[in-house]
Amino acid sequence: MTGYAELAKRFGTPSYVYDLDRVAAARRDLLAALPEQVELFYAAKANPHPELLRELRGGEGRRCRAEISSTGELAAVLGAGFPATDILYTGPGKTEGELTEALTAGVRLFSVESLGDLRNIGAVASRLGVVADCLLRVNSASASATSSIRMTGLPSQFGFDSETLPELRDRLLDVPGTEVAGAHFFPLSNAKDEDSLIGEFRHTIEVAARLQAELDVPFRFVDIGGGFAAPYAVTGNRPRYGALRAALEDSLDEHFPGWRGGEVRIACESGRYLAGDSGTLLVGVVNLKESRGRRFVILDGGINTFGGMSGLGRILPVSVRPYDEGAPYEQIASLVGPLCTPGDVLGRDVELPALAPGDTIAIPNAGAYGPTASLLMFLGRPAPTEIVVRGEELVSVSRIRHVRDYEPAQEL
Ligand SMILES: *Cc1c(COP(=O)(O)O)cnc(C)c1O
């Protein structure tokens, strides 16, 4: 951790430091926790930094595929070397323009969220003379585990309500330019423990098998979703999933007997587990103040830098790591950013070491849902610097910049 102070001094704050060795370790650990045949999709929204994408893509052996939801992410993953055939395109509002771009680039696997979405995909695919493999995203009527972000069983813009699928069957199978290849589930994020994760996967696999029978369509591809957890802006380690592999094998053997031979491809997805612990946010202390008995540490980066949750009105459970790991905590204070809004709070009642203006603090486990999940443009401060290292080696330093493009005046 000695390097942080030096990096902060050299490249300034706020800045993110991502360690590619940690990305590689997360990918290795998660792949090892899954049966060999199960494919792993990286959800680019967690962190679309080019070097992280390249690292997750990997070289030899088992690789990650990419799950994307925009033309920006499409360009990012193609640029990082993911072949179009390894991309899954998801999202409830796919426009004609983006479908044209994705299909033209060779993407053939789509998660579909409604009959209208399927027809839109089919129209573009037909025009281009291709067929898109479509996974019916299922909003299951039932759920198993509890989780922090539950996306299933309730009214939602995501997916088909599972109970409506049998009656939609004939219409779904009759959309030119598409083929119903299987199903896609994403019932939870950030499962609280391995038992809930396994419970949810078992339930999903069961629902998928039942759906296949009800629809009487052989599934070639079932994406059973994710829920792999990671600490977010607090100290701690990624969980290890020692029992998952055997549990998945057991459940898949029971419900999709052809899975081992590839008769049906099985996939999982993860964002935070793969990227989360690779990143550390370095923010500088600009000022300290007290107001009516409460202490505030004013930082040079707030929700414009790290706004994944606080930008949505939720406060992150931020914990701060002093450089000197052994240094005692000396105060409790609110960590606030520089923006002119009372909402610019990174954490309340955070335990902090003694601090003075000019100091830098490190927020750990900030590699997922960092800059691109923040209010980057709000109040016009520069985006944070993003520093990529591989262990001790410095790989790259970059910063996102916003540029306003004008339409040429003669066309107005
Ligand atoms: C956001 C998202 C993910 C990634 O979620 P994590 O909690 O970061 O693993 C995966 N799949 C879909 C469909 C998503 O929307």
The ligand as an SDF file (V2000), in Angstrom:
LIG
                    3D

 15 15  0  0  0  0  0  0  0  0999 V2000
  -25.8280   -5.0410  -13.3300 C   0  0  0  0  0  0  0  0  0  0  0  0
  -25.9680   -6.3680  -13.9300 C   0  0  0  0  0  0  0  0  0  0  0  0
  -25.0020   -7.3530  -13.6790 C   0  0  0  0  0  0  0  0  0  0  0  0
  -23.8500   -7.1420  -12.7440 C   0  0  0  0  0  0  0  0  0  0  0  0
  -24.2630   -7.0930  -11.4120 O   0  0  0  0  0  0  0  0  0  0  0  0
  -23.1710   -7.2400  -10.2370 P   0  0  0  0  0  0  0  0  0  0  0  0
  -23.9670   -7.1260   -9.0050 O   0  0  0  0  0  0  0  0  0  0  0  0
  -22.2100   -6.1130  -10.4150 O   0  0  0  0  0  0  0  0  0  0  0  0
  -22.5130   -8.5540  -10.4080 O   0  0  0  0  0  0  0  0  0  0  0  0
  -25.1460   -8.5640  -14.3110 C   0  0  0  0  0  0  0  0  0  0  0  0
  -26.1790   -8.8050  -15.1470 N   0  0  0  0  0  0  0  0  0  0  0  0
  -27.1380   -7.8840  -15.4030 C   0  0  0  0  0  0  0  0  0  0  0  0
  -28.2490   -8.2140  -16.3260 C   0  0  0  0  0  0  0  0  0  0  0  0
  -27.0650   -6.6360  -14.8010 C   0  0  0  0  0  0  0  0  0  0  0  0
  -28.0040   -5.7230  -15.0490 O   0  0  0  0  0  0  0  0  0  0  0  0
  1  2  1  0
  2  3  1  0
  2 14  2  0
  3  4  1  0
  3 10  2  0
  4  5  1  0
  5  6  1  0
  6  7  2  0
  6  8  1  0
  6  9  1  0
 10 11  1  0
 11 12  2  0
 12 13  1  0
 12 14  1  0
 14 15  1  0
M  END
$$$$
